[in-house]
Every structure is written in C-alpha cells, then in structure tokens.
C-alpha cells in the first residue's frame, strides 16, 4: 500500500481530492514513520477536533493534508 493510499484510508486525504503528480510524489516520499505520525495525530485528535477548526469543504482545513 502506498503512502497516499494509507493516508486516504486514514481519512487524512479525501478520496475525491485530486492531487497533482508532484503532490503524489511528495506524499509517497514520506518515510513510514512520518506517515505513522500523521495517522497517529489524526486518530488521537479525532474528526471533531479538525472539523471545528475550519468549515468542512475548505480545501485547507486542518484535517485534510494538502501538500
């Protein structure tokens, strides 16, 4: 499973959000430990934390990783 797939499965990158080839390459160059850390933070803080910071649907909301 690629880093992109792992982050999508964890809800950090929305499935319907189109990424450029450069963004996909950047995500896939993250180390396994970096991806694990991103997933851990998302899991520990939860959706409510991220959804209350910026309105849902904003492409720069904290819960969505945009590289």
C-alpha positions in Angstrom: 0.0 0.0 0.0 1.4 3.4 -0.9 1.6 6.3 1.5 -1.1 8.1 -0.5 -3.4 5.0 0.0 -2.6 4.8 3.7 -3.4 8.5 4.2 -6.6 8.2 2.2 -7.7 5.1 4.2 -7.0 7.1 7.5 -9.1 10.0 6.3 -6.2 12.4 6.0 -6.5 12.9 2.3 -10.0 13.0 0.8 -10.6 10.4 -1.9 -12.2 12.9 -4.2 -9.5 15.5 -3.8 -7.3 15.4 -7.0 -3.6 15.7 -6.3 -1.0 16.7 -8.9 1.7 14.2 -9.8 4.2 16.3 -7.8 1.9 16.2 -4.7 1.5 12.4 -5.1 5.3 12.0 -5.4 5.8 14.1 -2.3 3.4 12.1 -0.2 4.9 8.8 -1.4 8.4 10.0 -0.5 7.4 10.4 3.2 9.0 7.8 5.4 6.9 5.2 7.0 7.5 6.8 10.4 6.2 10.2 9.1 3.1 8.6 7.7 2.5 6.7 11.0 2.9 10.0 12.9 0.3 11.8 10.7 -2.1 9.0 11.2 -1.5 8.9 14.9 -2.2 12.6 15.4 -5.4 12.3 13.3 -6.5 9.3 15.4 -5.7 10.9 18.7 -7.3 14.3 18.0 -10.3 12.9 16.0 -12.6 14.3 13.4 -14.3 16.7 15.8 -11.1 18.5 16.5 -10.3 19.0 12.9 -13.9 19.8 11.7 -14.3 22.5 14.3 -11.2 24.5 13.3 -12.3 25.4 9.7 -15.6 24.8 7.9 -15.9 21.5 6.2 -15.2 21.6 2.5 -12.5 24.2 2.8 -9.5 22.8 0.8 -7.2 24.0 3.6 -9.0 22.6 6.6 -6.6 21.1 9.1 -8.0 17.5 8.8 -7.0 17.3 5.1 -3.4 17.0 4.2 -2.7 19.2 1.2 1.0 19.2 0.3 
